[in-house]
Amino acid sequence: MRMRSACLALAAAVLVVFSFLNPEAVSARPENGAAPIPTAAEARARVIALINQPVTHLPRTGDPEMFSPGWFHAGATKPDFATVDIRLTQEFPYQNATYVTSDLNPNEMFLGKELEFNAMTKYFYVDRSLPKKRLSEAEMIEINSLYRIIGEDEARNAYNRMVWTGLGVVLALIALTTLIMWRRWR
């Protein structure tokens, strides 16, 4: 009878833990008939496409302003996807020069007014040997909304990891308790 009670307690604990899992689908269609919300993977792919748009390459002539070493310093900060506004971190270090180049691109130059640097998009830079295109206001707003989707997914994953870890601890304690009780009953 005691063993049966222990098994029922285990089953109840498992049901309680599973009730806290959040299986909500990210790509569900909103009820108002709007377009589906992209998944986190789709949001990341769109962010990468927006941030790494091609810039105008020109053959090097004259003496463009040189940026060295490379276009960007090493490393990248992971944005706080839930709160960051990339419009506030957009920088224009190249705008005062008509043409710019880098030691990474000695035979070509780029239009300074077309370029930007943004510490909160650098995390998604694919080719750091090239400068990045200046993003429009609409593109930055789109990236901000895509960042929110990524942030929600990260929060959901962290929550689920926490729940599964808790489930593991609960199951280990129940198994240990059951083993101790079983040895006492023998």
Buried (B, 14 or more C-beta within 10 A) or exposed (E): EEEEEBEEEBEEBBEEBEEEEEEEEBEEEEEEEEEEBBBBEBBBEBBEEBBBEEBEEEEBEEEBBEBEEBBBEEEBEEBEBEEBBBBEBBEEBBBEBEBBBBEBBEEBBBBBBBBBBBBBBBBBBEEBEBBBBBBEEEBBBBBBEBBBBBBBBBEBEEEBEEBEEEBEEBBEEBEEEBEEEEEEEE
